[in-house]
Amino acid sequence: MPSQGPVPAPARAEASAQERGPAQGPGPVPGPRPAPGPGSAEWSASLSGRTGEERAPGACPSAEERGGGVRTGSGREPSGTGAPAARRRDEGAESPSGTPVRGEHTHSEPPAPGTVVRRHSVRGQVLDALRAALVSGELRPGEVYSAPALGERFGVSATPVREAMQQLGLEGAVETVPNRGFRVVVRTARELAELAEVRALIEVPVMLRLARTVPAARWAELVPLAEATAVAAATGDRAGYAESDRAFHRAVLSLAGNDQLVAVADDLHRRSQWPLVSAPAPRRADLVADAAEHAALLEALIAQDLAVVTSLVREHFNGADR
């Protein structure tokens, strides 16, 4: 067998090229590589959207790199448009004049939707907690409460508390005290009586009209809501009863098909639930009696007994605001 001689020059050059890795510059896109393992530099970079190798020379960071977005493993955009990831190399590059090319995202873009949703969720939870504290009398009329102190109480920053208090101010529950916080508005018996009168003027005609047109089966669907008010009343939970009471009345009025009517009536209903400064502790017997009127009202509506409907609604408005 002939002895193996020196490797010819072309073969040596080819072997050296393989040792050095793929040639730089334009050429075919290399085939898929194994996924980087945890702890490697490529694996860490992939968490922020892409590695530095994927960015074309001279290109600005994409919106995903600036915002920390996560790309899908398929190399395509998460939006499902089917655009290859390689096309993203040209986006964000600047023209010779320094003007960003079409499609570039700038630093003035709005924050990610998830952050906004979470913030509104916290604000909504704080608003619900403050409303419950108002109804139960935990936040007493005439007292001043600061946003930082309430924030510590709820385990949140002062910002969502301040935003929730501003909403309560629009509803008439509190008023701003400069450099101190928010004072719970002091109500009078006259104000509650006026609210009850306005509610009756709005809801009684609507319920009488519904009693003539809504079938009995539709009224029967509201029985679980009436039962929920009875359960809340039995526990003596005034805040829980107030919420279930409004839910029942909203469901009744919604049958009229007028969203503005429902919104106005619900706002009046909420205002009527704030206690007086000298109001005694809520009595379970009063709540149970008010809850029983819901069931009686449904029976009168099913029977289309207009006289009983009128009487029950007026008495309910005056009794539920004790």
N, C-alpha and C positions, 0 to 999 in steps of 0.2 A: 504493500500500500504506500503511495507516495506520502512523504512527510508533509505536514501542514506548514506552509510557508507564511511569511508575513501577510497580515491583512492588507488587502489593496487600499489605496488612499480613499476611494469613494466610500468603501465600507466603513473605514475609520471615521470619516467625516459624519456618516450617518449615525454611527454609534455615539459620537460625541454630541450630536444634536439631540439624541434621545436622552442622554444623561443631563443635558442642560435644560430639557423641558421644551414645550412648544415655542416656536419662534414668535417673536413679538411682531406687531403690525397687523395689517389686514389679512384675513385668512378665514377659513371655515370655522364656524363655532364649534368648540370642542364638545365631545359627547358628555352625557351626564356623569357627574362624579358622585361618589358615596356621600351620604349626608354627614355633615360634621358632627362629631361627638360632643356631649356636654362638657363644658369647661374649656373647649378650644376657642380661639379668637373668632373663627368664622361662626361658630355656634352662638357666641355672645352677640356678634354683630347682626345675626339674622333676627334676633329678638326685636331690633329696632326697625326692621323692615327690609334692609338689604346690606350687603357688604360694600366696602369701598371699591372692590374690583368691578362691581356692576355699574359704576358711574363713569360716564365717558370723560376723558380729559377735558378740563375747562368748564364742565357742567356744574351748575349750582345744585345744592342739595334739593331733592324733591320734597313735596309736601309731606310725604310719609316719613322721610328722615327727620324733617323738622318737627312733626307732630308725634313721632313715636308710634305710628301706625304699624300694624302687623300685616305682612303680606301672606298670601296663601302659598302652600307648598307647591302648587301646580305651576308657579311662575306667571300666573295671570292675575289680573286685577280682581279684588274681592267683589267689585260691583257686578261681576258676571257679564261684562261687555265682551269678553273674549279677546281683548287686546293683549298681544304678547308682552311679557315684561321687558324684552329688549327694546321695545319702542320707547320706553320711559327714559332711555339714555339721553335723547335729544331734548326732552322737556326740561325747562329750567335753565337752558343755555342762553347766553346773551348774544345778541347780534353784534356785528363790529361797531355799531354806533352806541352800544351800551344799553339799548332798549331791550327789555325782556321779550323773548319770543312768545308767540301765541301759546297759551296753555300753561304758562308758568304760574304757580301759586306764590303769592307774596306773603310777607309777614303780617299783613293787615287782615288776613282771613279770620273769620269768626272762630271761637273755640269749638271743640268737638261737641256734638250734640249730647253725648253721654254726660258731660260735666254739667250742662245746663239742666238736664232732666233731674239729675241727682240733687242739685241745689233746690229746684222747685219742690222736689219731694220732701226735703227737710223743712222747707218753709211751710208746706202744707201740713205736715205733721205738727209743727209748732203751733200753727194757727188753730188746728183742731184742739190741741191741748189747752190753749188759752181760752177758746170758746167754752170748753167743758169747765174750766176753772171759774169762768164768769158765771155760768149757769148754776154751778154748785155753791157759789158764794165764797170760794177759796180766794179769789181776787176780790177784795171788798171794795164797794163803792166809796169814792173819796180818797182812797189810798194811792200813793205814787209808787210805781215800780220801774226799776231801771232795766234796760236791755241786758247789760252784762250780768246782773244778778240773776235774772230769769234764765239767761243762757247757761250759767253754771248749774242751775236747778234742772234744766232739761238735758244737760250734757252736750250743748252745742255752743257755737260762737254767738256773739251778740248780733251779727248781721241778720240771720234768719229771724231772730226774735224781733229786731227792729222793723223788718219788712212786714212781719205778721201784725205787729202793733199798728203799723201804718194802715194796714187793711182794716183793722178793727176801728181805727179812727174814722175811716170813710164810712163805716157802718154805724158810727155814732156811739160806740161802746166805750171808747177812751178818748182822751184829749192830750196833746203834747204839752209837756212842761219843759221849757228850755233849760238845758244843762242839768236836768234831773231825771227825766224819763217820761212815763206816761201815767196819767191819772185816770182811774176808772170813773166814768161819769155817774153822778148821783141821779137816780130816777125818782120820780114822784108817782103817787097813786093816780094823779090826774093823767099823767102820760100813759100809764098802762091802760086806763079806761078809754083814752082816745084811740090807742092802738086796737083795742078790742072792738070798738065801734067801726073803725075803718075796715078791719078784717071782716066783720059781719056784712058791711055794705058790699064788699067784693065777693065773698065766698057764698053767702046765702043764695043770691040769684043764680049763681053758676050751679050750685048743687041742686036747686029746684029744677033747673032746666035739664040737668043730667038725670034726675030722677024720672023724668018723663020719657027720656030717649034711650038710656043705657039699659041693655037687657040684664036680667037677674043673674045670669051666669057670669057676666063680667064683674058684677059687684062681688060675687062669691070668690073671685080670684084675689080680692084684697083682704080676705079673712086672715091669712097668715101675718099680714102687717099689723092688723088690729091685735092679734094674739101676741105679737112681739112687744107692743106697748104694755100689755098686761104683765108680761114676764118682767120687764124693766121696772114697772111700778111695784111689783111684789117684792123686789129686792131693796126698794127705797133709793135706787140710784137715780137722782134727779137729772144728772147729765145724760145718762143712758136713755132715760125716758124722754127727755127733750129731743134727742136725735130721732128716736123711733116715732115720736109724735109728729115731727115735721115730715118724716118719710111717709107716714100714712096720709097726711093731708096733701102732700105733693102727688101721691099716686091717685088720689081722688080727683084733684083738679086737672091732672094731666089728661084725663078722659075728655076734657073740653077741647083739646088740640090746640091750645094757645100757650106757647112757651113763655111769652112775656107775662101773661097772667100768672103762671106758676112762679116765675122769678120774683115778681112783685109781692105776691102773697107769702112766699117763703121768707123774704126779707122782713116783712112785717111780723111774721110768726117768730122769727129769731129774736127780733128786738123785744117782743113781748115776753120772752123767757128770761130776760135779765132781772134778777131780784131787786127788791128795794133795799135801801141801806138799813132799814129797821125790820126787815123781813125775818120771821122766826125760822128756825131750822126746818127744812122740808119734812112734811109729815107723810108717812107711807100711805095712810088712809086717804089723803087727798089725791095722791097719784093713782091709787087703785080705783077711786071713783071716776076720775077723768078717763082712765083707760077703759073702763066699762062703757063709757059713752060712745067709744069708737064702735064697739060691737053693736050697740043699740042703733047707732046711726046707719050702719050697713043694713040692718034688718028693716029700718024704715025706708031706705032707698030701694031695697029689693021689693018691698010692698008698695012702693010709690005713694007712701003716706006723706004728702007734702007738708001738712001741719006739724007732724012730729019731726020731720027733717028740719024745719025752720026753728022749732023750739030747741031741739038738741044742739044745733050748731051755735045758736046764740048763748045758751047755757054753757056749752063747752068752752067758748072763748072766754067767758067771764070766770069760769072755774079753773081752767088750766093755768091761768096766770097768777094764781094765789102765791 
